[in-house]
Amino acid sequence: MFMPILLQSIKKRIDFLRISKVGRKKFTKGFILQKVKRNDSSNTYLNKDFARVGLTVTKKVGTAVVRNKIKRRLRSLSNEILTNVGKKNYDYVIIANKKAAVMKYQELKEDLINAIK
């Protein structure tokens, strides 16, 4: 039987920097997905059964209203997709661009599924 993966959010800047430096990048129309496998045997507070996800939406994308809309959509997508398709013990960072605000939800969903594979 399939068990969905639990998600944690990435909050610390040092984690975002490490992922951007080490992680593999996939470019899509609406965002960039960075992913890296965690190998932190030194960090006992991180459970191996989790995937972690972080969202980045810069001020270049638009006003606060637009940025918050994009974050809500991407958060919903990551909860929907990464719990089923994502891999355990991986960190994912989604960096949105301007097109993410005008893209259809279904397009973003397909982009995320293709980028994870």
Rosetta blueprint (number, residue, H / E / L):
1 M L
2 F L
3 M L
4 P L
5 I L
6 L E
7 L E
8 Q E
9 S E
10 I L
11 K L
12 K L
13 R H
14 I H
15 D H
16 F H
17 L H
18 R H
19 I H
20 S H
21 K H
22 V H
23 G L
24 R E
25 K E
26 K E
27 F E
28 T L
29 K L
30 G L
31 F E
32 I E
33 L E
34 Q E
35 K E
36 V E
37 K E
38 R L
39 N L
40 D L
41 S L
42 S L
43 N L
44 T L
45 Y L
46 L L
47 N L
48 K L
49 D L
50 F E
51 A E
52 R E
53 V E
54 G E
55 L E
56 T E
57 V L
58 T L
59 K H
60 K H
61 V H
62 G L
63 T L
64 A H
65 V H
66 V H
67 R H
68 N H
69 K H
70 I H
71 K H
72 R H
73 R H
74 L H
75 R H
76 S H
77 L H
78 S H
79 N H
80 E H
81 I H
82 L H
83 T H
84 N H
85 V H
86 G L
87 K L
88 K L
89 N L
90 Y E
91 D E
92 Y E
93 V E
94 I E
95 I E
96 A E
97 N L
98 K H
99 K H
100 A H
101 A H
102 V L
103 M L
104 K L
105 Y H
106 Q H
107 E H
108 L H
109 K H
110 E H
111 D H
112 L H
113 I H
114 N H
115 A H
116 I H
117 K L
